[in-house]
Amino acid sequence: MICVSSLFERPNWDEYFMLQAELAKLRSNCITRQVGAVIVRNHRQLATGYNGTPPGIKNCFEGGCKRCQLRIEGKIESGASLDRCLCNHAEANAIMHCAILGIEAGVEGAILYTTFVPCLECTKMAITIGIKKFVCLDSYPEADFDLLKEAGVELVQLDKNKIAKWAKEIVSKYENPV
């Protein structure tokens, strides 16, 4: 008798929700960095977000954000003049999505999955609503690790190779249909 469960593999919860964040970032309209975020509680997705200009504002890739355009042209360094950027961050959009829908995201152990460690502003927002765990794929130059530690926020950085493995598995199903 073959034990099917030993042959069956699936993503763990962190990998699963990080794949959701990776999917969300495909909607980003920012020309300098694409980021996705997902807020989860009790293994249920509460909200997603991606970075880009606010609704009703010309998309960043259509010239909506002058700061991003200047960065692409090499006139502003990465991390500089962030206060001039019109793009909302993915984490902020996910938090605002919860607020718009009246969802209490930070209670009962909510987790923020994001493709980059959040910036200082998004970290402050997440701490304010009570999120105590961030699961991330990549670091970000404006992250404040001391603030995370002081607030008691657990930071987990996933192995990108694991996420790439699952993404490749998804793609292979389309390339080689059964």
ABEGO torsion letter per residue (X at the ends): XBBAAAABBBBBAAAAAAAAAAAAAAABABAABBBBBBBBBGGBBABBBBBEBBBGBBBAAAGABAAAAAAAAGABBBGBGAAABABBBAAAAAAAAAAAAGBBAABGGBBBBBABBBBAAAAAAAAAAGBABBBBABBBAABBAAAAAAAGBBBBBBBAAAAAAAAAAAAAAAABBX
